[in-house]
Amino acid sequence: MEQLLQVGVISSTHGIRGEVKVFPTTDDPDRFRKLKQVILDTGREQKGLEIEGVKFFKQFVILKFKGIDNINDIEKYKGKSLYVTREHAVKLKKDEYFIADLIDMQVELEDGTAFGVLTDVMQTGANDVYCIRTEEHGEVLIPAIKDCILDVDVEAGKMKIHLLDGLL
C-alpha cells in the first residue's frame, strides 16, 4: 500500500508573497483547512512544508507555507505534487478506498477466474468507474457499484467483480 497519498498539485503562484494555487486531487478540498503540513515532491527529494494559511478561489485551494514569503522561493515548484502521510489522510467510510490502493490491483470474476488489472479510476460524479486492462477484452470499464464490485481486499491487492450484462 502507498504510504503517501496525493492531495493536490501546485498549478501556479498566487501573488508575490509566496502563496500557491493548488488543484486539489482529494474528494474533499475543505480538508486543507485541517491540514498542518504537506509533503512536496520536488522530483529529487520530498520536502515537508508547514501550512500557514488556506483560502479558496474557484476550484483551487490557495496555500501559504511557513517560511516561504517570496514568489521566487515557490515558483520553481509549479507542477509538483503535494502529499500527506497515510496517518494524516482522511478517515474512510465502509466500502471507500484510496485510489492509490486500487491501482494495479488484481481483478477476478466471482468464480475466481483471473480477469485483469485495475489501471485507473475515473471519477464521474454519480459513481466511480474502474478501468480494468484484460488480455481477452482489452480495456473494460466497470462501474464501482455494489452490483458489480463484490469484494475488495486492499491488503491482498485483489478485487472480486460481477460482470453485469452488457459490460463486455
C-alpha positions in Angstrom: 0.0 0.0 0.0 1.1 3.5 -0.7 2.4 5.4 2.3 2.0 8.8 0.7 -1.3 9.9 -0.7 -1.6 12.8 -3.1 -3.9 15.7 -2.1 -3.0 18.3 -4.7 -0.8 19.7 -7.4 0.7 23.2 -7.4 -0.7 24.8 -10.6 0.8 28.3 -10.2 1.9 31.1 -7.9 -0.7 33.4 -6.4 0.5 37.0 -5.7 4.1 37.8 -4.8 4.2 36.7 -1.2 4.8 33.0 -1.7 1.3 31.7 -2.0 0.4 29.0 -4.5 -2.7 27.9 -6.3 -3.2 24.1 -5.7 -5.5 21.9 -7.8 -6.9 19.5 -5.2 -6.8 15.8 -6.0 -8.8 14.9 -3.0 -12.6 14.3 -2.8 -12.8 17.0 0.0 -10.8 20.2 -0.7 -12.1 21.5 2.6 -9.7 19.1 4.3 -6.9 21.6 3.6 -8.4 23.7 6.5 -7.4 21.0 8.9 -4.0 20.1 7.4 -1.0 21.3 9.3 1.6 20.1 6.8 2.1 18.5 3.5 5.0 16.8 1.7 6.2 18.4 -1.5 7.7 16.0 -4.1 10.3 18.1 -6.0 11.3 15.2 -8.2 14.6 14.9 -6.5 13.5 14.9 -2.8 10.5 15.0 -0.6 10.3 18.2 1.5 7.9 18.8 4.4 6.1 22.1 4.3 4.1 23.6 7.2 0.8 25.2 6.1 0.4 28.8 7.4 -2.7 29.8 5.5 -5.6 28.4 3.5 -8.0 30.2 1.2 -10.3 29.0 -1.6 -10.6 30.5 -5.1 -12.9 28.8 -7.7 -11.8 25.2 -7.9 -8.4 26.0 -6.4 -7.0 26.0 -2.9 -4.6 28.9 -2.1 -1.9 27.8 0.3 0.7 29.8 2.1 3.6 27.9 3.6 5.6 28.9 6.6 9.0 30.3 5.8 8.2 30.9 2.1 7.4 34.6 1.7 8.6 35.3 -1.8 7.3 34.3 -5.2 10.9 33.4 -6.3 11.1 30.8 -3.5 8.0 28.9 -4.6 7.8 29.4 -8.4 10.2 26.5 -9.1 7.6 24.1 -7.6 4.9 24.7 -10.2 3.5 21.4 -11.4 4.8 19.5 -8.4 2.6 17.2 -6.2 1.6 17.6 -2.6 1.2 14.5 -0.4 0.1 13.6 3.1 1.2 10.5 5.0 -1.4 7.8 5.5 -1.8 8.7 9.1 -2.8 12.2 8.2 -5.2 11.0 5.4 -9.0 11.4 5.8 -10.7 8.5 7.5 -12.6 6.3 5.1 -16.1 5.1 5.5 -17.1 1.5 4.9 -16.6 0.5 1.3 -14.4 3.5 0.5 -10.8 3.2 -0.7 -7.9 5.4 -1.6 -7.4 5.3 -5.4 -3.7 4.8 -4.8 -4.5 1.5 -3.1 -6.7 0.3 -6.0 -4.3 0.9 -8.9 -2.5 -2.3 -10.1 -5.0 -4.4 -8.1 -5.6 -7.9 -9.5 -9.2 -8.3 -10.6 -11.0 -11.6 -10.7 -14.5 -12.7 -11.5 -16.9 -14.1 -8.9 -15.9 -17.7 -9.7 -12.3 -16.9 -9.0 -11.2 -16.7 -12.7 -8.5 -14.1 -13.3 -9.9 -11.1 -15.2 -7.3 -8.4 -15.4 -5.6 -5.5 -13.6 -7.2 -2.2 -12.4 -5.3 0.5 -14.2 -7.3 3.7 -13.5 -10.3 5.1 -11.6 -12.5 7.6 -13.4 -14.5 9.9 -11.1 -17.7 10.6 -12.9 -19.8 12.2 -10.2 -22.6 9.6 -9.9 -20.1 6.8 -9.1 -16.5 6.0 -9.9 -15.7 3.8 -12.9 -12.8 1.3 -12.7 -10.7 0.8 -15.8 -9.5 -2.8 -16.0 -6.9 -4.0 -18.5 -7.7 -7.5 -19.6 -5.9 -9.9 -22.0 -9.0 -11.1 -23.7 -11.2 -7.9 -23.9 -8.7 -5.0 -23.8 -9.8 -2.2 -21.5 -13.1 -2.8 -19.7 -15.0 -0.2 -17.8 -16.8 -1.4 -14.6 -19.0 0.9 -12.5 -18.0 1.0 -8.9 -21.4 -0.1 -7.6 -22.4 -2.8 -5.2 -23.9 -4.9 -8.0 -20.5 -5.1 -9.7 -17.9 -4.9 -7.0 -18.4 -7.9 -4.7 -15.2 -7.7 -2.6 -12.1 -5.5 -2.3 -9.1 -6.8 -0.3 -6.6 -3.9 -0.2 -4.0 -5.9 1.8 -4.1 -8.8 -0.6 -4.3 -6.5 -3.7 -7.4 -8.3 -5.0 -10.8 -7.3 -6.2 -13.7 -9.7 -7.0 -16.3 -8.4 -9.5 -19.6 -9.5 -11.1 -20.0 -8.6 -14.8 -23.4 -7.2 -15.5 -24.9 -8.0 -18.9 -23.7 -5.5 -21.5 -20.4 -4.6 -19.8 -18.2 -6.5 -22.2 
